[in-house]
Amino acid sequence: MQTYILITLVVIATIHLMMASVLFLYSRYKVQYLSLAWIMGIFGVLTCVSFPFMPLLKFANVGLLHPFMLLLLVVTSFLQGIYPLSIPMPGYLQWGRMWRYASPAIFLIILYVASLLLGNRPVIVHTYSELAECWWGPDMLFRLAGLGLSVYYVTNILRLPRLLVKNAEIPRYLKGYVTAMGLNMVFYIVVTAVFNAMLLLVYFYLFCLLNMYLFYRTLETMAIHLPKPEIVEVDEAPTEEVIVQAEKEDFNETNRRRFERVEFFMQHDREWQDNTFGRDRLCEATGINRHLLLQCLRSQGYNNCHDYINSYRISALKRGVADGSIVSVADCVVVGFGSSKTARICFERMEGMKLDDYLKKRSALNAKA
């Protein structure tokens, strides 16, 4: 079991250090990634620090509510709540809120380390009857304080979804993430109270998967808001012979030619104005299968087929707002959106601002003009 846990910790450390390095790179361009980069980096470094102590770990002697596991619980529950709470990390705008929120944990850790340096050693208990007999000792009081502080941090994590719902700017995935994170921390408290090596291994995997999910969804959000390609007029669709010839010579040229065929259809047939138009009809009209269609769209900077089709609808929406034919959200259905709700969701996701705010801003500019 020690070998399995050591391998798991190596994997976790590697993954978290990789995620931290990527986020630190992107934080040079957008400061909002710096907090998450610090958190992932700290998790990676702490995991590396634990490697030398693995040979000393004897699972039979861990017992209930082991102080080191409780201190790890305090640190983990604090760090995992920082990013959703938008509490700054070192080097990230300001330190005040972070230190105030961390001060109970730091104070408890300092007291416990001082106690160890003075010669007090952890009391190992294996049954709840033993726990009841020595609960009044300094070591047990520290454990109970650590458990109580962890419950405080975990409670804040579990309260986050309700608090985040009030803020429409918070992505939906973050609300789901904090719910899963809170439940995972509750699971760790159970593992600490009734120690089991296999359950600890399960927690490590859940912990890593949750952080990977947050990492990839954060990068996905960034990718969605990258500048979209300009729509370039295509006067003539490439023939099948031209595409076949390009396949023999250059992979990138083939994708560009297929994309030109798709662009020609979208610009001249304008079927995207029908709200039932989607990927299957586009494949049928252009003679390109789903795999090759997605391949050629991504080669030109589009995330998927739906975003590509909606980019035409949003472009038409903007033209309609500019010429005065679209003045309200209800008018947006004329460009191919199935409903006002769909128009709002697509516009906010692809443009980074609310459709209602955009219409108000443009109407004010049109009124001045």
Summary of the structure (lengths in Angstrom):
residues: 369
radius of gyration: 27.6
end to end distance: 73.1
largest distance: 86.4
contacts: 1068
relative contact order: 0.07
helix: 76%
strand: 0%
